[in-house]
Amino acid sequence: MPLNIIHDARGSPKIVLSEPTGSTAEVLLYGGQVVSWKNERRDELLFMSSKAIWKPPKAIRGGIPVCFPQFANFGSLEQHGFARNRLWSLDDCPQPLPPANNQSTVDLILKSTEQDLKTWPHRFELRLHISLSAGKLTFIPRVRNVDNKAFSFTFALRNYLTVSDISEVRVEGLETLDYFDNSMQRERYTEQADAITFDGEIDRIYLSTPTKIAMIDHEKKRTFVLRKEGMPDAVVWNPWDKKAKALPDLGDEDYTTMLCVDSAAIETPIVLKPLEEWKGRQELSTVSSSYCSGQLDPRKVLLGFS
């Protein structure tokens, strides 16, 4: 399906993906970032901060930013690395993928610049294939080492999801797993609850996670299902009220309608020898939550996506 490359009201080039049932996604070349994903009823599925800064070189808070070559400040670079505040290009040599009916796709590429090499001295090519189909948004990131020496990196796709009320949301699929608690000096704990619920700040990196995680929004009767490959960790984040007020690019009440559940490779950095390539995959989909005694059975949701 043909790409629509337009400039938004701020002058930023973007690609609009659309598919026959009516869902759409907007992808900025700045950051290679998806900033909107609407379903066939035109409901926005991604959260965008009411105070997001849309002017380079700032990162845009919301949507799905790409964190590379480091996540958070697990290294010497700026927070979450530099890929999310660089201008990407359309990839004219994408990896051939099997043709799929009723999909709208775009292939983007980011290459190391001389400026980047001063802070992270490794030559790379970061490719991102994004495809939209009915009820589904898929990402295939690939990192290739085009240097003459090995390098390592961490990576994440930060998924800002919009929810009706964070205090009514449950995250299923991470129970019994170990996690690093970033709000407690990265102490390691084991998840004891049968689901993650929210009544305060949560900033955790869950380790060796399953390929499927469900985010259940009771009020909207909607469940997001995250499927991922090549990214063994998952980050769950909501800043709650005090942290939200401390972040200049987040509205004071924005935390009540946002949830981040990220696909990530953090605990064990990815190591690439010269000319080696890493590939990941993330698929976000939505299903209507079916209720039984006022509560969704998450096992049915997860089994339905096996």
FIMAR-353299 format. One record per residue (C-alpha): residue number from 0; residue in one letter; x, y negated, z. Coordinates in pm, 1 decimal, always signed. Layout:
N
resi | resn | px | py | pz
NUM | A | X | Y | Z
...
***
This chain:
306
resi | resn | px | py | pz
0 | M | +0.0 | +0.0 | +0.0
1 | P | +141.3 | -344.1 | -86.2
2 | L | +302.2 | -559.7 | +180.1
3 | N | +172.8 | -905.0 | +262.5
4 | I | +470.2 | -1125.6 | +352.1
5 | I | +345.8 | -1458.6 | +478.1
6 | H | +450.2 | -1734.3 | +715.0
7 | D | +252.9 | -1788.1 | +1031.7
8 | A | +155.1 | -2128.6 | +1172.6
9 | R | +498.6 | -2160.3 | +1332.9
10 | G | +673.1 | -2094.5 | +1002.4
11 | S | +796.1 | -1747.4 | +1100.5
12 | P | +796.5 | -1487.7 | +821.6
13 | K | +579.8 | -1186.9 | +902.4
14 | I | +441.8 | -877.6 | +736.3
15 | V | +75.4 | -786.2 | +778.5
16 | L | -5.4 | -416.0 | +764.9
17 | S | -362.5 | -303.5 | +706.5
18 | E | -535.4 | +27.6 | +641.0
19 | P | -875.9 | +127.3 | +501.2
20 | T | -1069.8 | +152.3 | +828.2
21 | G | -986.2 | -211.1 | +906.7
22 | S | -707.8 | -194.4 | +1163.7
23 | T | -411.7 | -429.9 | +1122.7
24 | A | -62.9 | -491.8 | +1260.7
25 | E | +156.8 | -800.6 | +1234.8
26 | V | +535.1 | -760.0 | +1225.2
27 | L | +772.5 | -1055.0 | +1258.6
28 | L | +1109.3 | -1047.8 | +1085.9
29 | Y | +1232.9 | -1229.0 | +1396.5
30 | G | +1317.7 | -946.4 | +1633.7
31 | G | +1161.6 | -684.8 | +1406.4
32 | Q | +878.2 | -723.7 | +1653.8
33 | V | +516.6 | -613.8 | +1625.9
34 | V | +315.3 | -898.5 | +1781.3
35 | S | -38.6 | -780.2 | +1705.3
36 | W | -216.6 | -446.2 | +1662.6
37 | K | -592.5 | -459.3 | +1616.5
38 | N | -825.5 | -163.2 | +1582.6
39 | E | -1103.4 | -128.9 | +1326.9
40 | R | -1334.8 | -334.7 | +1551.7
41 | R | -1074.2 | -615.4 | +1555.8
42 | D | -997.5 | -561.5 | +1925.4
43 | E | -639.5 | -664.7 | +2009.4
44 | L | -452.0 | -371.3 | +2164.1
45 | L | -122.4 | -543.1 | +2246.3
46 | F | -66.4 | -800.1 | +2520.3
47 | M | +87.7 | -1136.1 | +2436.9
48 | S | +192.0 | -1379.4 | +2710.4
49 | S | -9.3 | -1701.1 | +2725.0
50 | K | +325.2 | -1880.6 | +2770.2
51 | A | +528.3 | -1686.1 | +2514.1
52 | I | +812.3 | -1888.0 | +2362.2
53 | W | +799.5 | -1847.8 | +1984.8
54 | K | +1108.9 | -2050.3 | +1907.1
55 | P | +1449.3 | -1884.2 | +1844.8
56 | P | +1678.5 | -1797.2 | +2008.6
57 | K | +1430.4 | -1701.5 | +2283.3
58 | A | +1279.2 | -1353.6 | +2287.0
59 | I | +899.9 | -1336.2 | +2250.2
60 | R | +723.1 | -1194.7 | +2555.6
61 | G | +460.3 | -951.5 | +2437.9
62 | G | +389.2 | -712.2 | +2154.8
63 | I | +657.2 | -445.6 | +2103.5
64 | P | +1013.3 | -584.6 | +2123.1
65 | V | +1317.2 | -371.3 | +2035.7
66 | C | +1575.4 | -344.5 | +2315.6
67 | F | +1920.5 | -272.0 | +2167.2
68 | P | +2210.6 | -214.8 | +2228.3
69 | Q | +2122.1 | -220.0 | +2595.9
70 | F | +1812.5 | -210.4 | +2810.5
71 | A | +1767.7 | -460.2 | +3094.9
72 | N | +2111.4 | -558.8 | +3224.2
73 | F | +2261.0 | -208.8 | +3218.1
74 | G | +2573.1 | -353.7 | +3055.0
75 | S | +2756.0 | -675.8 | +2980.1
76 | L | +2516.2 | -822.9 | +2723.2
77 | E | +2213.3 | -1048.2 | +2756.3
78 | Q | +1895.8 | -899.5 | +2905.9
79 | H | +1766.7 | -619.2 | +2678.7
80 | G | +2042.1 | -678.6 | +2422.3
81 | F | +2028.5 | -900.6 | +2115.4
82 | A | +1814.8 | -714.1 | +1857.9
83 | R | +1493.8 | -878.7 | +1979.6
84 | N | +1620.6 | -1229.8 | +1906.5
85 | R | +1784.7 | -1179.0 | +1569.9
86 | L | +1634.4 | -1222.3 | +1223.4
87 | W | +1585.7 | -883.4 | +1057.7
88 | S | +1559.3 | -813.8 | +683.4
89 | L | +1342.1 | -590.7 | +470.0
90 | D | +1529.4 | -263.5 | +416.8
91 | D | +1575.7 | -200.8 | +44.7
92 | C | +1726.6 | +145.7 | +104.0
93 | P | +1493.6 | +308.8 | +356.6
94 | Q | +1514.4 | +675.3 | +440.1
95 | P | +1268.2 | +863.9 | +219.7
96 | L | +974.1 | +992.4 | +420.7
97 | P | +699.2 | +1228.5 | +306.6
98 | P | +414.2 | +1030.4 | +148.6
99 | A | +113.1 | +981.9 | +373.6
100 | N | -235.3 | +888.0 | +267.8
101 | N | -400.2 | +571.5 | +397.9
102 | Q | -87.1 | +441.9 | +570.3
103 | S | +60.5 | +95.0 | +550.2
104 | T | +433.3 | +80.6 | +616.5
105 | V | +728.5 | -154.2 | +638.5
106 | D | +1100.5 | -79.6 | +667.0
107 | L | +1327.6 | -329.5 | +841.4
108 | I | +1702.0 | -341.6 | +898.7
109 | L | +1937.7 | -526.4 | +1131.6
110 | K | +2313.7 | -523.8 | +1072.4
111 | S | +2589.9 | -645.3 | +1301.2
112 | T | +2701.7 | -1001.6 | +1234.1
113 | E | +3040.4 | -1158.4 | +1302.9
114 | Q | +2879.0 | -1343.9 | +1593.1
115 | D | +2744.5 | -1020.5 | +1740.9
116 | L | +3084.2 | -854.9 | +1706.4
117 | K | +3230.5 | -1112.6 | +1944.7
118 | T | +3005.6 | -992.2 | +2227.1
119 | W | +2955.6 | -627.7 | +2121.2
120 | P | +3247.9 | -521.2 | +1899.2
121 | H | +3080.4 | -234.4 | +1713.1
122 | R | +2951.6 | -231.1 | +1355.3
123 | F | +2607.6 | -76.9 | +1324.6
124 | E | +2294.6 | -57.9 | +1112.7
125 | L | +1964.0 | -49.1 | +1300.2
126 | R | +1670.2 | +54.1 | +1084.3
127 | L | +1305.0 | +47.6 | +1189.0
128 | H | +1023.9 | +217.1 | +1000.4
129 | I | +678.2 | +101.9 | +1115.0
130 | S | +360.3 | +264.5 | +987.7
131 | L | -5.0 | +190.7 | +1058.9
132 | S | -288.2 | +436.8 | +1012.6
133 | A | -636.7 | +465.9 | +1161.8
134 | G | -599.3 | +446.6 | +1540.5
135 | K | -222.9 | +492.7 | +1529.6
136 | L | +95.3 | +284.0 | +1518.5
137 | T | +421.5 | +472.0 | +1458.1
138 | F | +784.6 | +360.0 | +1492.5
139 | I | +1092.8 | +545.4 | +1368.9
140 | P | +1412.2 | +367.1 | +1482.6
141 | R | +1751.6 | +479.2 | +1350.3
142 | V | +2095.7 | +358.8 | +1454.7
143 | R | +2396.9 | +433.4 | +1234.9
144 | N | +2759.5 | +385.0 | +1335.4
145 | V | +2935.2 | +215.8 | +1041.5
146 | D | +3246.5 | +142.2 | +1248.2
147 | N | +3573.0 | +335.3 | +1258.0
148 | K | +3538.1 | +418.7 | +1627.2
149 | A | +3268.7 | +570.8 | +1847.2
150 | F | +3029.2 | +358.3 | +2047.7
151 | S | +2745.4 | +411.6 | +2294.5
152 | F | +2421.6 | +223.1 | +2351.9
153 | T | +2090.7 | +234.1 | +2534.3
154 | F | +1760.9 | +170.1 | +2361.1
155 | A | +1394.8 | +103.7 | +2431.1
156 | L | +1073.1 | +7.5 | +2260.0
157 | R | +895.9 | -214.0 | +2514.4
158 | N | +521.7 | -161.4 | +2471.3
159 | Y | +315.8 | -448.0 | +2611.1
160 | L | -36.1 | -302.7 | +2618.7
161 | T | -345.3 | -507.9 | +2690.8
162 | V | -571.5 | -371.8 | +2964.6
163 | S | -894.6 | -491.1 | +3122.0
164 | D | -767.1 | -498.0 | +3481.7
165 | I | -429.9 | -357.7 | +3588.0
166 | S | -570.0 | -250.9 | +3924.9
167 | E | -811.2 | -15.4 | +3742.6
168 | V | -550.8 | +151.6 | +3519.4
169 | R | -391.5 | +495.4 | +3566.4
170 | V | -79.0 | +632.5 | +3400.1
171 | E | -80.9 | +1012.0 | +3366.8
172 | G | +202.0 | +1247.2 | +3272.6
173 | L | +487.0 | +1122.2 | +3495.7
174 | E | +392.8 | +1295.9 | +3820.8
175 | T | +668.2 | +1490.3 | +4007.8
176 | L | +942.1 | +1320.6 | +3800.0
177 | D | +1247.0 | +1135.8 | +3930.6
178 | Y | +1273.4 | +763.3 | +3867.2
179 | F | +1502.9 | +468.0 | +3928.7
180 | D | +1323.6 | +187.9 | +4111.2
181 | N | +1453.1 | -140.1 | +3970.9
182 | S | +1276.4 | -335.5 | +4245.9
183 | M | +1474.9 | -134.9 | +4507.5
184 | Q | +1833.5 | -175.2 | +4379.4
185 | R | +1781.4 | +114.1 | +4136.7
186 | E | +1743.6 | +368.9 | +4413.5
187 | R | +1638.5 | +712.3 | +4288.3
188 | Y | +1305.3 | +853.3 | +4402.4
189 | T | +1065.4 | +1132.8 | +4306.2
190 | E | +709.5 | +1048.0 | +4203.2
191 | Q | +469.8 | +1187.6 | +4466.3
192 | A | +135.3 | +1062.0 | +4334.2
193 | D | -79.4 | +1257.4 | +4087.5
194 | A | -103.2 | +939.9 | +3876.9
195 | I | +57.8 | +596.4 | +3876.7
196 | T | -182.0 | +325.4 | +3988.8
197 | F | -111.1 | -42.1 | +4047.5
198 | D | -153.9 | -256.1 | +4359.6
199 | G | +179.9 | -440.8 | +4345.1
200 | E | +494.9 | -481.8 | +4138.3
201 | I | +619.3 | -167.8 | +3963.4
202 | D | +948.0 | -157.7 | +3771.6
203 | R | +1060.6 | +202.2 | +3727.9
204 | I | +1262.0 | +410.8 | +3485.0
205 | Y | +1120.6 | +764.9 | +3479.6
206 | L | +1373.1 | +1028.9 | +3375.7
207 | S | +1342.0 | +1334.1 | +3150.0
208 | T | +980.6 | +1253.3 | +3073.6
209 | P | +737.7 | +1459.8 | +2863.8
210 | T | +671.1 | +1380.2 | +2500.5
211 | K | +316.6 | +1259.4 | +2583.6
212 | I | +202.9 | +998.7 | +2837.9
213 | A | -154.3 | +869.4 | +2880.5
214 | M | -254.2 | +520.9 | +2998.0
215 | I | -619.8 | +527.4 | +3102.8
216 | D | -819.3 | +203.2 | +3112.0
217 | H | -1143.6 | +292.5 | +3289.1
218 | E | -1319.7 | -37.6 | +3231.2
219 | K | -1258.4 | -44.1 | +2856.4
220 | K | -1322.2 | +332.0 | +2832.8
221 | R | -1000.9 | +347.5 | +2630.5
222 | T | -692.7 | +562.4 | +2665.5
223 | F | -358.9 | +481.8 | +2506.3
224 | V | -153.2 | +790.8 | +2428.8
225 | L | +222.7 | +748.2 | +2387.2
226 | R | +409.3 | +1025.7 | +2206.9
227 | K | +785.0 | +1001.2 | +2171.5
228 | E | +1091.0 | +1191.9 | +2053.7
229 | G | +1460.0 | +1118.3 | +2100.9
230 | M | +1385.8 | +880.6 | +2389.3
231 | P | +1376.1 | +1093.9 | +2704.9
232 | D | +1306.5 | +814.8 | +2954.4
233 | A | +997.9 | +601.5 | +3010.2
234 | V | +981.9 | +258.8 | +3175.0
235 | V | +668.2 | +149.7 | +3363.5
236 | W | +649.8 | -221.3 | +3446.0
237 | N | +406.2 | -474.9 | +3580.8
238 | P | +550.1 | -782.5 | +3756.3
239 | W | +243.9 | -854.5 | +3976.7
240 | D | +172.0 | -1203.7 | +4106.6
241 | K | +496.4 | -1332.0 | +4261.5
242 | K | +723.7 | -1215.7 | +3979.0
243 | A | +475.2 | -1340.1 | +3717.2
244 | K | +488.6 | -1689.8 | +3866.1
245 | A | +869.6 | -1677.0 | +3862.5
246 | L | +886.1 | -1594.5 | +3490.0
247 | P | +869.7 | -1918.2 | +3285.2
248 | D | +729.9 | -1745.7 | +2974.9
249 | L | +451.8 | -1554.0 | +3152.4
250 | G | +123.3 | -1705.0 | +3267.6
251 | D | +51.8 | -1683.3 | +3640.9
252 | E | -246.7 | -1449.5 | +3587.4
253 | D | -118.1 | -1267.7 | +3278.5
254 | Y | -4.1 | -969.9 | +3485.5
255 | T | -367.7 | -871.8 | +3547.7
256 | T | -423.4 | -776.5 | +3181.7
257 | M | -84.6 | -630.5 | +3085.0
258 | L | +96.0 | -300.8 | +3124.6
259 | C | +434.9 | -198.3 | +2988.9
260 | V | +503.2 | +170.1 | +2929.8
261 | D | +818.2 | +200.6 | +2720.8
262 | S | +990.5 | +471.9 | +2521.6
263 | A | +1356.0 | +460.2 | +2620.5
264 | A | +1699.1 | +620.7 | +2628.5
265 | I | +1866.7 | +466.0 | +2933.2
266 | E | +2001.0 | +712.9 | +3190.7
267 | T | +2227.1 | +888.9 | +2938.9
268 | P | +2354.6 | +642.1 | +2675.5
269 | I | +2350.5 | +760.7 | +2315.6
270 | V | +2702.1 | +815.3 | +2177.2
271 | L | +2766.5 | +794.4 | +1803.6
272 | K | +3089.6 | +884.0 | +1628.8
273 | P | +3178.2 | +702.5 | +1304.3
274 | L | +2906.4 | +754.8 | +1039.2
275 | E | +2681.7 | +941.2 | +1283.3
276 | E | +2317.1 | +843.7 | +1314.8
277 | W | +2059.0 | +862.5 | +1593.5
278 | K | +1686.7 | +875.3 | +1524.4
279 | G | +1391.7 | +831.8 | +1757.3
280 | R | +1016.7 | +832.0 | +1711.8
281 | Q | +729.1 | +667.4 | +1893.5
282 | E | +359.4 | +704.0 | +1820.5
283 | L | +96.3 | +492.0 | +1995.6
284 | S | -264.9 | +594.1 | +1952.2
285 | T | -596.9 | +517.7 | +2116.5
286 | V | -882.8 | +748.3 | +2205.1
287 | S | -1216.4 | +678.6 | +2366.8
288 | S | -1216.2 | +796.3 | +2727.4
289 | S | -1485.3 | +1053.6 | +2796.0
290 | Y | -1605.5 | +1040.3 | +3155.0
291 | C | -1693.7 | +1313.3 | +3400.9
292 | S | -1807.4 | +1204.6 | +3746.3
293 | G | -1673.6 | +858.8 | +3665.2
294 | Q | -1322.6 | +987.4 | +3601.4
295 | L | -1136.9 | +1096.8 | +3293.0
296 | D | -970.4 | +1435.9 | +3294.3
297 | P | -623.9 | +1341.7 | +3165.6
298 | R | -535.8 | +1704.3 | +3092.5
299 | K | -797.8 | +1711.4 | +2818.4
300 | V | -651.9 | +1396.2 | +2666.2
301 | L | -297.3 | +1527.4 | +2672.6
302 | L | -394.0 | +1873.6 | +2549.1
303 | G | -583.7 | +1711.0 | +2265.6
304 | F | -258.8 | +1560.1 | +2141.5
305 | S | -41.0 | +1869.0 | +2162.4
***
